[in-house]
Amino acid sequence: MPKPAGEEKQQKAFGWAATDESGTLSPFHFSRRENGDEDVTLKILYCGVCHSDLHNLTNEWGFTSYPVVPGHEIVGVTTKVGKNVTKFKVGDGVGVGVMVGSCKTCECCQQDLENYCSQIIFTYNSHNPDGTKNYGGYSDMIVVDQRYVLRFPDSLPLDAGAPLLCAGITVYSPMKYYGMTEAGKHLGVAGLGGLGHVAVKIAKAFGLKVTVISTSPQKESEAINRLGADAFLASSDTAKMKSAIGSMDYIIDTVSAVHPLFPLLSLLKVNGKLVTLGLPNKPLELPVFPLVSGRKLVGGSDFGGMKETQEMLDFCAKHNIAADIELIRIDEINSAMERLARSDVRYRFVIDVANSLSAVG
């Protein structure tokens, strides 16, 4: 059993938590550790609502530890810094993403790939080495080791910029690693949700030709006219899918539900790359023939390390990229989760924590 932290090393915090697999969130009082020498304490202003929050709330992945306070797209302002903190000062705009700790010494950590560390500590639904439990950003404040805190560019909007801390880096990292940054190349973005709509914006900033691939034909106008995609491909349109065979250099697959990969692989040119980012709760079938016949690659990618995440934030600030959001109050979170389960959001819910949590609490 995780051991509780000493009372003298705790401070009171307040948020919303789920206590069972119903996933229903309700007000929850808990404790954070006191600010240590390497720590940054921040008042949370906004927190994005990621699809993985929904997976965790209802234990779809099978490893939720209740009670759980979700939220890993956190933007706030520093209220306290430890004596060894050099990167931040009180009053700075900062962000906290998917992780709040790692071993700091392994090969991955030494290469700024903390997100692949075998001892990664997630922002919520995880435990620290001392056994204390981590709670996420659907709360009023958080204490984080300075290594895992990000400087939030002044030119980024705090609310619409929050989803970049997960959705943004999750699409930016594979674009950089798999070489999807060459201007003029053709990128398909499968799924136009929280990740997909940010992928379109970042890809266009890299100079790519972008085609959105979606099961929802009604999204064509938004994809092209609002988000700046060059083309739209309804996956249900057999004739258009056939005409697009072999036309794309890369595809980023953001779909989080179980879906066939063969149609996507068929769209790739020889030497094409399909990178999957969604996390369905059941395995996907991988057809081998289109891989072999086209020397194609199927890869995966998680969110990025701290250095790359900061690079992504700065890139988005330079190119005026932020998420398209629906700003909600904390007491609207359960209805928002119901809508998220139906994919009824354009394109990311963000909780106005500072202006609604205290009023409810």
C-alpha positions in Angstrom: 0.0 0.0 0.0 1.3 3.5 -0.8 2.3 5.2 2.4 1.0 8.7 3.2 3.3 11.6 3.2 4.0 13.2 6.6 1.3 15.6 7.6 4.0 18.3 8.2 5.0 18.1 4.5 1.5 18.5 3.1 -0.7 21.4 2.0 -4.4 21.4 1.3 -5.6 21.2 -2.3 -9.0 21.0 -3.9 -10.3 19.5 -7.2 -12.7 17.2 -8.8 -12.2 13.4 -8.7 -13.8 10.2 -9.7 -14.0 7.5 -7.1 -15.2 4.5 -9.1 -15.5 3.2 -12.7 -18.7 5.2 -13.3 -16.2 8.0 -14.0 -18.4 10.6 -12.4 -16.5 13.5 -11.1 -17.3 15.4 -7.9 -15.6 17.8 -5.5 -12.6 16.3 -3.7 -10.3 17.6 -1.0 -6.8 16.2 -0.9 -3.1 17.1 -0.2 -0.1 18.2 -2.2 3.5 18.1 -0.9 5.0 21.3 0.3 7.3 23.1 -2.2 10.8 21.6 -2.0 14.1 23.0 -3.0 13.7 21.8 -6.6 10.0 22.5 -6.9 7.7 25.0 -8.5 4.2 25.6 -7.1 1.6 26.9 -9.5 -1.9 28.2 -9.2 -3.8 26.4 -12.0 -5.7 28.7 -14.3 -6.7 26.3 -17.1 -6.7 22.6 -17.8 -7.4 20.9 -21.0 -9.6 17.8 -21.2 -7.8 15.0 -23.0 -9.4 11.8 -24.3 -7.1 9.8 -22.1 -8.7 11.5 -19.1 -11.9 9.7 -20.1 -10.1 6.4 -20.6 -8.7 6.8 -17.1 -11.9 7.9 -15.4 -13.8 4.8 -16.5 -10.8 2.4 -16.1 -10.9 1.5 -19.8 -7.2 0.7 -19.8 -7.5 -1.4 -16.6 -5.0 0.4 -14.4 -6.9 3.3 -12.8 -6.2 3.8 -9.1 -9.2 5.6 -7.5 -9.7 8.3 -6.5 -8.4 9.9 -9.6 -8.1 13.7 -10.3 -7.5 13.9 -14.1 -5.8 16.6 -16.1 -2.4 16.9 -17.8 -2.8 19.9 -20.0 -2.1 22.4 -17.2 -1.4 26.2 -17.5 -0.9 28.4 -14.5 1.2 31.0 -12.8 4.0 30.3 -10.3 3.3 31.1 -6.7 6.4 29.7 -5.1 9.8 28.4 -6.2 12.4 26.4 -4.3 15.8 27.7 -3.4 17.5 25.6 -6.1 15.1 26.7 -8.9 16.8 28.7 -11.6 14.4 28.5 -14.5 11.4 30.2 -13.0 10.4 32.9 -10.7 7.1 33.8 -8.9 4.6 35.2 -11.4 5.8 33.3 -14.4 3.3 31.8 -16.8 4.1 28.0 -16.9 2.7 24.7 -18.1 2.7 21.1 -16.9 2.1 18.3 -19.3 1.8 14.5 -19.1 4.7 13.8 -16.7 6.0 15.2 -13.5 9.0 12.9 -12.9 11.5 10.3 -14.2 14.7 8.7 -13.0 16.8 11.5 -14.5 19.8 9.1 -15.0 18.9 6.5 -17.6 19.8 6.6 -21.3 16.4 8.1 -22.2 16.6 10.8 -19.6 20.1 11.7 -20.6 18.9 12.1 -24.2 16.0 14.4 -23.2 13.5 11.5 -23.8 12.1 11.5 -20.3 8.8 10.4 -21.7 10.2 7.0 -22.5 11.9 6.5 -19.1 10.9 3.2 -17.5 10.4 5.0 -14.2 8.3 7.8 -15.6 5.9 9.5 -13.2 2.7 10.6 -14.8 0.9 13.8 -13.7 -2.0 11.8 -12.4 -3.0 8.2 -11.7 0.6 7.4 -10.6 2.7 7.4 -7.5 6.0 9.1 -6.5 9.0 7.0 -5.3 8.0 7.7 -1.7 4.5 6.2 -2.3 2.5 9.4 -2.4 -0.1 9.6 -5.0 -0.3 12.2 -7.8 -3.4 14.1 -8.7 -3.9 16.1 -11.9 -5.0 19.5 -13.1 -8.7 19.4 -12.4 -7.6 21.2 -9.2 -6.6 24.5 -7.8 -2.8 24.1 -7.5 0.1 21.7 -8.1 3.7 21.2 -7.0 6.2 20.0 -9.7 9.9 19.4 -9.9 11.3 22.3 -12.0 12.7 19.9 -14.7 9.1 19.0 -15.7 7.7 22.5 -15.7 7.6 24.4 -19.0 7.9 28.1 -19.8 4.7 29.2 -21.4 5.3 31.8 -24.2 3.7 35.1 -23.5 2.1 35.2 -27.0 0.2 32.0 -26.6 -3.3 32.3 -25.2 -3.4 30.5 -21.8 -6.7 28.7 -22.4 -6.3 27.7 -26.1 -2.7 27.0 -25.5 -3.3 24.5 -22.7 -4.1 21.5 -25.0 -0.7 21.9 -26.7 0.9 20.4 -23.6 -0.5 17.0 -24.7 -2.3 17.2 -28.0 0.4 19.6 -29.5 3.5 17.6 -28.5 1.9 14.3 -29.3 1.6 15.3 -33.0 4.7 17.5 -33.1 7.1 14.8 -31.8 6.4 12.2 -34.5 6.5 14.8 -37.2 10.1 15.7 -36.1 11.3 12.1 -35.5 9.8 10.5 -38.6 10.9 13.4 -40.9 7.5 14.8 -41.6 8.7 18.3 -41.9 9.8 18.6 -45.5 7.9 21.4 -47.2 5.8 20.2 -50.1 5.4 16.6 -48.9 1.9 15.2 -48.6 0.6 14.3 -45.1 -2.7 12.6 -44.3 -4.2 13.3 -40.9 -6.7 10.5 -39.9 -9.2 11.8 -37.4 -10.1 15.4 -36.9 -10.4 15.6 -33.1 -8.3 17.0 -30.4 -5.0 15.8 -31.8 -6.0 15.9 -35.5 -6.9 19.5 -35.7 -3.7 20.6 -34.1 -1.8 18.3 -36.4 -3.3 20.1 -39.4 -2.1 23.5 -38.0 1.4 22.3 -37.2 1.8 20.5 -40.5 0.8 23.6 -42.5 3.4 25.6 -40.5 6.0 23.1 -41.7 4.9 23.7 -45.3 3.3 20.3 -45.9 0.3 19.6 -48.1 -2.4 18.3 -45.7 -5.4 16.0 -46.4 -7.8 15.3 -43.6 -9.1 11.7 -43.6 -12.4 11.4 -41.6 -15.4 9.2 -41.1 -17.5 12.4 -40.8 -18.1 14.0 -44.2 -19.7 17.0 -42.5 -16.2 18.1 -41.3 -15.0 18.9 -44.8 -15.8 22.6 -44.6 -14.1 23.1 -41.2 -11.1 21.1 -42.2 -10.4 23.2 -45.3 -11.9 26.6 -44.5 -11.3 26.9 -40.8 -8.2 24.8 -40.2 -6.4 25.3 -43.5 -6.2 21.7 -44.8 -5.6 21.4 -48.5 -8.0 18.6 -49.1 -10.6 16.3 -47.4 -11.1 12.6 -47.8 -14.2 10.9 -46.4 -13.2 7.4 -45.6 -16.7 6.2 -46.4 -16.4 7.4 -50.0 -15.1 4.3 -51.7 -14.5 6.0 -55.1 -12.5 8.9 -53.6 -10.5 6.6 -51.4 -9.6 4.5 -54.4 -8.6 7.6 -56.4 -6.3 8.6 -53.5 -4.4 5.3 -53.4 -0.6 5.8 -53.4 -0.9 9.6 -53.0 0.5 10.4 -49.6 4.0 10.4 -48.2 2.9 10.2 -44.5 -0.2 9.6 -42.4 -0.6 10.5 -38.8 -3.4 8.3 -37.4 -5.0 10.0 -34.3 -8.1 7.8 -34.1 -8.6 6.4 -30.6 -11.2 3.8 -31.5 -10.6 0.4 -33.1 -10.4 0.8 -36.9 -8.9 -0.9 -40.0 -5.4 0.1 -41.0 -5.5 -1.4 -44.6 -7.3 1.6 -46.1 -4.8 4.0 -44.6 -1.8 1.9 -45.7 -3.2 1.9 -49.2 -3.1 5.7 -49.4 0.6 5.7 -48.8 3.2 6.0 -51.6 6.2 3.6 -51.7 8.3 4.2 -48.6 5.4 5.9 -47.0 5.0 6.1 -43.2 2.0 5.6 -41.1 2.4 6.7 -37.5 -0.3 5.8 -35.0 -1.0 8.0 -32.0 -4.4 6.9 -30.8 -4.7 4.4 -28.0 -7.7 2.0 -28.6 -8.6 -0.3 -25.8 -8.2 -3.3 -28.1 -5.4 -4.3 -30.5 -5.5 -3.2 -34.2 -5.0 -5.7 -37.0 -1.8 -5.0 -39.0 -2.0 -6.2 -42.7 1.4 -7.2 -43.8 1.0 -7.3 -47.6 0.7 -3.6 -48.2 3.8 -3.1 -46.0 5.9 -5.5 -47.9 4.7 -4.5 -51.4 5.3 -0.8 -50.8 8.3 -0.9 -48.3 6.1 1.0 -46.0 6.6 1.7 -42.3 4.1 1.6 -39.4 5.3 3.3 -36.3 4.1 4.8 -33.1 4.9 7.8 -31.0 4.1 9.0 -27.5 4.2 12.6 -26.3 7.7 14.2 -26.2 10.4 14.9 -23.7 10.8 18.2 -21.9 13.2 19.8 -24.3 11.1 18.9 -27.3 7.9 20.0 -25.6 9.4 23.4 -24.9 10.5 23.5 -28.6 7.0 22.8 -29.6 5.5 25.5 -27.5 8.0 28.0 -28.9 7.2 26.8 -32.5 3.5 27.2 -31.9 4.0 30.7 -30.4 6.0 31.7 -33.4 3.4 30.5 -35.9 0.3 31.6 -33.9 -0.9 28.0 -33.3 -3.3 27.1 -30.6 -6.1 24.7 -30.1 -9.8 25.4 -31.1 -11.5 25.0 -27.7 -14.8 25.1 -25.8 -14.2 26.8 -22.5 -16.2 25.2 -19.7 -16.7 25.5 -15.9 -15.6 22.7 -13.6 -19.2 21.9 -12.8 -19.9 21.2 -16.5 -17.2 18.5 -16.6 -19.5 15.5 -16.3 -21.7 16.6 -19.2 -18.5 17.5 -21.1 -17.2 13.9 -20.6 -20.5 12.5 -22.0 -20.1 14.7 -25.0 -16.4 13.7 -25.4 -17.4 10.1 -25.5 -19.7 10.9 -28.4 -16.9 13.0 -30.1 -19.2 16.0 -29.7 -16.6 18.7 -29.2 -14.9 21.2 -31.5 -12.1 20.4 -30.7 -10.9 20.4 -27.1 -12.7 21.2 -23.9 -10.7 23.4 -21.5 -11.7 24.0 -17.9 -11.6 27.5 -16.7 -10.2 26.3 -13.4 -9.4 29.6 -11.7 -12.8 31.2 -12.4 -15.0 28.2 -11.6 -13.3 25.8 -9.2 -13.3 28.0 -6.1 -16.9 29.1 -6.7 -18.0 25.5 -6.7 -15.8 24.4 -3.8 
